[in-house]
Amino acid sequence: MHRRFGRKRVLRGIDLSVEPGTSLVLTGANGAGKTTLLRIVATLLRPSSGEGSVGGLSLAGDGDRIRARTAYVSARGFVYDDLTAAENLRFAGRLAGHPVASDTVDTLLATVGLPRAADQTVRTFSTGMRRRLALVTLLLRPIHLALLDEPYAGLDTEGIALVDRMVEHLLAAGTTVILASHQAGEATRRAGRALRLEDGRLVEERTG
């Protein structure tokens, strides 16, 4: 698989397979291609050449079905500044076709350490609080694949531990987890497999 942006080659000859229910960590410097690869798997970008599949579904032809069973949390997080935390979760649930009850919203916010933030607008949140809110969207519905882009960014020690617990929860539920990060947490250290991207190429592999 290859991906170009204009004349710039971002991904070069990517050949990757991930077993269902396992975890994979992608490491590499900024600009190495980690985000581009995750966005292609999430069907938010198309490869310039080559093809791929998620759970037997084609990236090229089955985007809607892949997105229905996949959750992608970007490095910036898909949350809306002018909505409250509770409104963000309810809106995300409706978009995913899984309406979220008020008591479920409260439980989810407590899970990520935001029990008193339900009625606060996200515009007032710190970077870490925004990250926590984005992460909890992973629990809104059953998913087969979770894609986490720089999930440790902007988090303190407690927040990093929260990400690790989230990954453990997803794996226990049988969800495949692909995590891209240049930071180390327990999730990266315990990952069943780790690959490094360098200048758009997979150049190193570790199997746990």
C-alpha positions in Angstrom: 0.0 0.0 0.0 1.2 3.5 -0.9 0.0 7.0 -0.1 1.1 10.3 -1.7 0.2 13.8 -1.0 1.1 15.6 -4.2 4.7 14.6 -4.9 5.4 13.6 -1.3 5.3 9.9 -0.6 4.0 9.4 2.9 3.5 5.6 3.0 5.8 3.3 1.0 4.9 -0.4 0.4 3.0 -1.0 3.6 2.2 -4.7 4.0 0.5 -5.3 7.4 -1.8 -7.9 8.9 -3.3 -7.7 12.5 -4.9 -10.7 14.1 -8.4 -10.1 15.5 -8.6 -9.3 19.2 -4.9 -8.4 19.5 -3.1 -5.1 20.0 -0.6 -3.4 17.7 1.5 -0.4 18.6 2.8 1.9 15.8 5.8 4.0 16.8 7.8 6.6 14.9 8.6 10.2 14.8 6.1 12.9 13.8 5.7 12.8 10.1 6.6 9.1 9.8 3.1 8.2 8.5 1.4 6.8 11.6 -1.7 9.1 11.3 -2.0 8.6 7.6 -2.0 4.8 8.0 -4.7 4.9 10.8 -6.8 7.2 8.7 -6.6 4.8 5.7 -7.7 1.9 8.0 -10.5 4.1 9.3 -11.6 4.7 5.6 -11.1 8.5 6.1 -8.4 8.4 3.4 -7.8 6.2 0.4 -4.4 4.7 -0.5 -2.9 6.1 -3.6 -2.2 2.6 -4.7 -2.7 -0.9 -3.2 -5.7 -2.2 -1.3 -6.6 -3.5 2.1 -9.4 -4.9 4.2 -10.8 -4.8 7.7 -12.6 -7.9 9.0 -12.9 -9.2 5.4 -14.4 -5.9 4.2 -12.8 -3.9 1.5 -11.3 -0.5 2.3 -12.3 0.7 -1.2 -15.9 -0.6 -1.3 -17.2 -1.2 2.2 -16.4 2.0 4.0 -19.8 2.4 5.6 -19.7 -1.2 7.0 -16.2 -0.8 8.3 -17.0 2.5 10.0 -20.0 0.9 11.6 -17.7 -1.4 13.6 -14.7 0.8 14.0 -13.9 3.7 16.4 -11.2 6.2 15.6 -9.9 8.6 18.1 -7.7 11.2 16.4 -4.8 13.0 18.0 -7.0 16.1 18.3 -10.2 14.3 19.3 -13.6 14.6 17.7 -15.4 16.7 20.3 -17.3 19.9 19.8 -16.4 23.0 21.7 -19.8 24.5 22.0 -21.5 21.4 23.3 -21.3 20.2 26.9 -19.6 16.9 27.7 -23.0 15.1 28.0 -24.2 16.7 24.7 -21.1 15.5 23.0 -21.6 11.9 24.1 -25.3 11.9 23.2 -24.5 13.4 19.8 -21.8 10.8 19.1 -24.1 8.1 20.1 -26.8 9.3 17.7 -24.3 9.5 14.9 -23.3 5.9 15.6 -26.9 4.7 15.7 -26.7 3.9 19.5 -28.6 6.5 21.5 -27.1 7.0 24.9 -29.3 7.4 28.0 -28.6 10.1 30.6 -27.6 7.6 33.3 -25.2 6.0 30.9 -23.6 9.3 30.1 -23.0 9.9 33.8 -21.4 6.5 34.1 -19.2 7.0 31.1 -18.0 10.4 32.3 -17.2 9.0 35.7 -15.2 6.2 34.1 -12.8 8.7 32.6 -12.6 10.9 35.7 -15.0 13.6 34.5 -18.0 13.0 36.9 -18.7 16.7 37.4 -18.1 17.9 33.9 -21.4 16.7 32.3 -22.9 20.2 32.0 -19.6 22.1 31.2 -19.0 23.2 27.6 -15.9 21.6 26.1 -14.6 25.0 25.2 -13.7 25.3 28.9 -11.8 22.0 29.1 -8.1 21.5 29.4 -6.3 19.5 26.8 -6.3 16.5 29.1 -10.1 16.7 29.8 -10.7 16.9 26.0 -8.6 13.8 25.5 -10.5 11.9 28.2 -13.9 12.9 26.7 -12.7 11.7 23.2 -11.4 8.4 24.6 -14.7 7.5 26.3 -16.5 7.6 23.0 -14.8 4.2 22.4 -17.3 2.8 24.9 -20.5 4.1 23.3 -21.2 1.0 21.3 -19.7 -2.4 20.6 -16.8 -2.2 18.1 -14.5 -4.7 16.4 -11.6 -2.3 15.9 -10.3 0.7 17.9 -7.8 3.1 16.3 -6.0 5.4 18.8 -3.8 8.2 17.4 -1.4 9.6 20.1 -3.8 8.8 22.9 -1.3 9.8 25.6 -0.8 13.3 24.3 -1.7 16.0 26.9 -2.4 13.5 29.7 -0.8 13.4 33.1 0.3 10.1 34.8 -3.3 9.4 35.9 -4.5 10.0 32.4 -1.9 7.7 30.9 -3.0 5.0 33.3 -6.5 5.6 32.1 -5.6 5.0 28.5 -3.9 1.7 29.5 -7.0 0.6 31.4 -9.1 1.5 28.4 -6.9 -0.6 26.1 -7.1 -3.5 28.5 -10.9 -3.2 28.6 -11.2 -3.2 24.8 -8.9 -6.3 24.5 -10.9 -8.1 27.1 -14.0 -7.5 25.0 -12.3 -9.0 22.0 -11.7 -5.7 20.2 -8.6 -5.3 18.0 -6.6 -2.3 19.1 -4.1 -0.3 16.9 -2.4 2.4 18.8 0.0 5.0 17.3 2.2 6.8 19.7 5.7 8.1 20.3 5.2 7.9 24.0 5.5 4.8 26.2 2.7 3.6 28.5 1.9 0.1 29.8 -0.3 -0.4 26.7 2.7 0.1 24.4 5.0 -2.1 26.6 2.4 -4.9 26.8 1.3 -4.8 23.2 1.4 -8.2 21.5 3.2 -6.6 18.6 5.0 -3.3 17.9 6.1 -1.8 14.6 8.1 1.3 13.8 7.3 3.6 10.9 10.3 5.5 9.5 9.9 7.6 6.4 6.7 5.8 5.5 8.2 2.3 5.8 7.7 -0.4 8.4 11.3 -1.0 9.5 11.2 -2.9 12.8 8.9 -5.4 14.4 8.6 -6.8 17.9 6.3 -9.6 18.9 5.5 -10.0 22.6 
